[in-house]
Structures are given as structure tokens and as C-alpha cells.
Amino acid sequence: MKKWLLASAASLLATGAVTAEDARIGVILGFTGPIESLTPGMAASAELALSEVNDSGAFLTGITLVPERADSTCIDAAAATAAAERLVTTDGVLAIMGADCSGVTGAVLSNVAVPNGVPMISPSATSPALSGAEDNGLFFRTAPSDARQGEVLAQILIERDIGSVAVTYTNNDYGKGFADSFEAAYAELGGEITLTSPHEDGKGDYSAEIGALASAGGDVLVVLGYSDQGGKGMIQAALDTGAFDTFAMGDGMYSDALLADLGGDIDGSFGSVPWAEGEGAEAFSALASKAGFTAESSYTRESYDAAALIALAMMKGAEASSAAVAANVLDVANAPGEPILPGELGKALKIIAEGGEIDYVGATDVELGDSGEAAGSYRYYEITDGAFSTVSFK
């Protein structure tokens, strides 16, 4: 069996050095665009799981899993669709780890995955609208829906005795869905929303948007956007004008790049991000460190778990095929069975080969409902001395 190494993925793509024994897995993420600082860690995490399966020597006889990267851009549905079509029709991928942002994920699902019968497991598409998507049983996600995150962020604000907020969100499926969920939960808990205003990514000046939000008032500005684009721009404009000095942020704002750019200027701000703690998270952190990258970034754990589930579902179905993935993801993700942590994929493959059952716990304590969605947990964090610090998990 040909060994695949993470470091050689680029050369494989460049040379087309693949064999009839290769089972290709799409890794479609926003390598450019508003979350481009997050996706290298997400891709490395997914590819780490595939490498672990290959290196175990226990996968389907004669089959090597090979990642094929493609750029979703996060925000351009047409570009993401074209990239996914190339993955399916040219590269022949059997399953997709991705996409990342909710709008492009929905576009890839409806335009490419469903027509071609290719399953997708997204590590980060969190829009509540995806829960009702027509997916023919092909869509799964290891990150929880923002229907839950909106409730969590609202609870955090109430716990901090913040009674009124202004809200800005990135003007797409992710931002709108998150904002709707947050507004409903915050109002139900007794909070007042002075103004909700969308913002567009890619602008050079957000002073007009901030001016309107500042005029409406509010103790805190809630920013449901992207750390590499409009969300950061809104915060910078607020700081420049003195309109707001404290920000409550959603998962798209959690990045080291934001801290590098704004540093101590946003001390005291806080937010929520899907996260995990415990034995599985610790095991994944150790694996990532050994592989030469940090696990302490958004959606790295979920990406490892998504790729691992694809491989384990193939093993359960006894073949490297799209049908095997779609039919067996829920079986390998949930009880009953032997609990499986990061670093134990070879063990899982052997159990399946011997006719046993596994319960993939993974890095995020995976448990998927009948619709293929994760319940998940959230890290409530605060920015202190220019760094993220954990307050609690919810």
C-alpha cells in the first residue's frame, strides 16, 4: 500500500501521481476569503485523520485515502460550486470533508453533492437553514447549528448583566441565521436589541454602519461576522470612532489573526465558539502538536472528526464508495460500540474488520442525531491581556 504523507499532498496534486488503489476525499475549505486564517489548521486536521488511517495498515485492502483540496472561498457560491464539480467530475472524490461557510456549503450540497450522490461532512457550516436542506441523506456536520449558539451567546450576555445590545452580522446565510437565533433567544431572556444591521464583507470603510448602530445605543456591540473581513472591519471602525469598546462575538470572529491585529484594544470582549474539552480533545491536541500544527484554533477538532468519520464509514461498509459513507456515518458515530478517541483510528478499523461495533467519540465527543447533526458544546471565552481565556464550557 502506498503511504501518503501530509507534507506530500501538494506534490500529489501537482503531478497527478495517483493510482487505481487511491480513494480520493475532497477537502473543500475557504483557503482564500474571510476565514482564510482558519482553514490551514482545518485542512491539516482533516488530512491528519486520513494519514492516520493510511499509516495504520488496517484500512480496506489495497486502498489509500488521498485528499484533494479545493477552495470554497467561503462566500462565492458559484466559485465553490465550480470547485466542487471539479472535485467530483475530474478528481473523482468519493466524499467531501466540507464545505466550511454555510452559504457555499448549501450551494455545493444542492448543486453538486445531491445530483452526484456524494456525501458531505461539514466541520463548520452552522446555519440553522441547513437543518432543513433537501440532502437525500448525504449531508452531515460535526459542528452544532447556530440555532444553539444563538441561545448560548444570549445566555452569556444575560449572565454578564448586559441588558441592551446592538447587533451586526455578515450579510449571508450564516450571519442571518445566527442573528435570528440570537435575537429570539436574547429577547426571550429579557434583553433589548437596539438595532440589528447587516454588513457586507470586503469594504474598506464601515463608519456609516457603525454610526447607525452607535446612534441606536446599546451596552455592547454583538458582532456575528468573519475575523478576516467585515467583522474585524466593524470592530476597527467602532474603536476608531469610540462608538463601542466591548464586543460580543460569534464563532466566525475567533482567530489568532484578530488578536494579532487588534490585540489589547479589545480586552474585555468575549464570545462563544464550538469547542470541546476532555480526553478526546486532549488526545487530538497531542496528535496535532506532534504533526507540527496547533489544535487551538476554530474547527480543527471538527475537521479531524469529519475526515475520520468518512474513513470509518467506508470501513463499516466494506468498500471505498460514496454509498458506504452515506449509509454508515451514523452507525460509526454513535453508541453502542467501543469508544474511539483521536489516535485510535487503527484500533477502530480492526474492530470493524472483526465484526465489532465502534462508537466514535473523537475530538469533539461526537454524537450525531438522526438528521446527521452534532449537538456539540461551546467555549465561552474572554479576551484578557490580548489573549483568549476560557471562562466556561456550555
Secondary structure, DSSP 8 states (H G I E B T S, - for coil): -----GGGHHHHHHHT---TTEEEEEEEE-SSSTTTTTHHHHHHHHHHHHHHHHHHT-SSTT-EEEEEEEE-TTT-HHHHHHHHHIIIIIS--SEEEE--SHHHHHHHIIIIIHHHT--EEESS---GGGGG---TT-EEESS--HHHHHHHHHHHHHHTT--EEEEEEESSHHHHHHHHHHHHHHHHTT-EEEEEEEE-TT-S--HHHHHHHHHH--SEEEEES-TTTHHHHHHHHHHHHTS-S-EEE-GGG--HHHHHHHGGGGTT-EEEEE---SHHHHHHHHHHHHHTS-S-STTHHHHHHHHHHHHHHHHHHTSSSHHHHHHHHHHHHSSSSEEE-TT-HHHHHHHHHTT--EEE-TTTT--B-TTSBB---EEEEEEETTEEEEEEE-
